[in-house]
Amino acid sequence: MSKPSQEKASFQNQFLIAMPSMQDPHFAGGVTLICEHNDDGALGIVVNRKADAITIGDIFKQLELEPQQPHVANTPAYWGGPVARERGFVLHDGDQCWESCIEVEPGLNITSSRDILEAIAAGEGPQHWLFALGYAGWEKGQLEEEMVGDAWLMAPSNKDIIFSLPVEHRLRAAAGEMGIDLGRLVNTSGHA
């Protein structure tokens, strides 16, 4: 008799929230949206850390794009994670998928191709978007191991937190999705 197959739980479309005890400077105080999680590993974008003094206007200049709406150029870029920091990723709403697109959930995608930046510059892009440099990546089984190690808190994602809430409130709001006040958590973890 064969054993029934066990389907692996996916963390896709979840917020990964760094516990207060997190020592890794790449993720301490961070909220990461898990955009893809499968048998090969996981990919996420940190959504609450602006890149130092880099705007989408700086990115447009490098790509020789001229924004049709001047205020768009002042939109901050985000630091998406420690992997491939020279690559850009656009986390965006809407049903349109661009050349290189991953659907996180219906109406929420991540795109890494130039065509979405051209559309944003032309004023024809998605209504809500966040541009990030780099991403967070985990090899096969790595994220699952870290979850057992009490490094992270998992919460359901919320597009309003990503696109509407000021960046300095996203960590507390993401934890609040689980009814948790991070200020009340102790900075140590242990196992019985």
N, C-alpha and C positions, 0 to 999 in steps of 0.2 A: 504494500500500500504506500503510495507516495504522499509526502507531506504537502499540505496546502501551501501555495506560495504566499509569502508575506509581502505586501506592498510597502515600500519604504515611504515614510512620511516626508513630504516635501515642505520646505520652509519658504518656497517661492511666494512672493507677495506678502511677506511678513516683515515687520520692523525687527531688527536685531539691535538691541539696546545694550550698550556697555554697562556692566554692573559698576557701582562706585569703586570696587576693589580692582578694576581693570588697570594694569600697569603699562600695557602697550601704548606708547604715545600716539600711534597711528589711529587708535580707536577709543582711547579714554574720553569719556564724555560724549561719545558719538552715537548717532542713530543711523543705521545702515538699512536701506531697503534691499531685501534679497530679490533680485530681478530674475534670476534663473537658478534652479537647484535640481540636479538630476544625478544619474549614476556616476558622472564624471567629476562632479564637484559643484561649487556654487560661485555665483557672481553677484556682487552687490554694489550699491552706490551710497556713500555717506551723504546724507541730505542736510546736515546741520553744521557744516564747516566751510565757510567761504575761503576761497583761495586768496592769499595775501595780495592785495592791490591789483588783482587781475580782473578785468571786466570782459564781457562778451565783445565789446568794441575792440579790445586788444586782439582777440581771436579773429574778428572780422578783418582787421588790418593785415594779420599774417596770411589770411586766405584771400586778400584783395577783394573783399566784399564791402559794399557801402549800404548801411542800414537806411531804409526808407523812412523810418521813424527814429529821429535822433535820440530819443530817450532810451531806446532799446540798447544803445551802445553803453549806457551806464549800468546795465544789469550786471551784478557780480557773477563771476564764475565761482564754482565750488570745487573743493578738493574731494574727489570721489573715492579715493583710496590709494594705497601705496603701490599698486601694480600699474605699469604702463602709464605713468604720469604725463607722458607726452601725447597721449591719445585723448580725444574728446568724446564725451557721451552726452546725449540729450535725453533726459527723462521727461516724458511729455504725456499729456492727456489726448483724448480724441481717438477715433477709430482708424485714421489714416496711418498706414505703415509705409515707411520710406525704404530706400534701397537695402539698408542693413538694419533690420529691426527685430527686436524680440518682444513678444507680447508678455507683459508681466501679469496682467489680467485684462479682461475686456475694457477698453477705454483707457488703459495705462500701458505705455510702451517705453522701451529704451532703444535709441537709434544712435549708431556710430558713423553714419555716412554723411558726406558733405551736403547732400541734397536737402537735408532738413535745415542746415544752417543757411543755405541759399534762400530757402523759403522764409525763414525767420527774418533774414535781412530784407527780403522783399515785402515783408508785412503779410505774408501768406502762410505762415507756419501755424502750429497748434496754438490754441488759446493760452494754455498754461504749459510752461516748460522750465527746466532747470538744466544748465550746462555744467558738466563736471569734467575735471581733468583727472584721469586715472580711475581705477576701480579697486574694489576689495575682492580678492579671490581666495577660494579654498579648494584644495585638492580633494579627491575622492575620500569621503569619510572624515575629513578634517573638521568640518563644521559640527558634525554630529558629536565628535569627541570633545570639542570645546563646549558644547552645550551641556555635556555631562559634568564638565569641570567648573560649572558655576561662573563662567566668565561673562555670560550673556543672559539677557532677559528677552523673551520673544513676545511680540504683541502684534495684533492685526494691523495691517497698513491702513492709512487713511490719507486720501489725496488732499484733503484740506490742510492737513499738517504739512505736507510736502510743498504745496503750491500757495497757500494762503496765509499761513502763520509766520510771523517774523522768526528768523533763524534762531534767535536766542531763546525762543519758547518751545522749540520742537522736541527737545529731549524730554522735558517734563510732560508735555502733551502726549508724546508717544507712550511713555510709561503709564500715563493716566488712562490710556486705552484699556489697560489691564486693571485699573483701579489702584495702581501703585504710586505712592509718593516717594520718589527717589531720595528725598531729604530725610526720610525715616529709616532708610536701609543702613545697616552697619557696613563699614568698609572692609570687612574680613569675611571669608567664607571657610567652611569646613565640612567635613563629612563625619557622620556618626558611625 
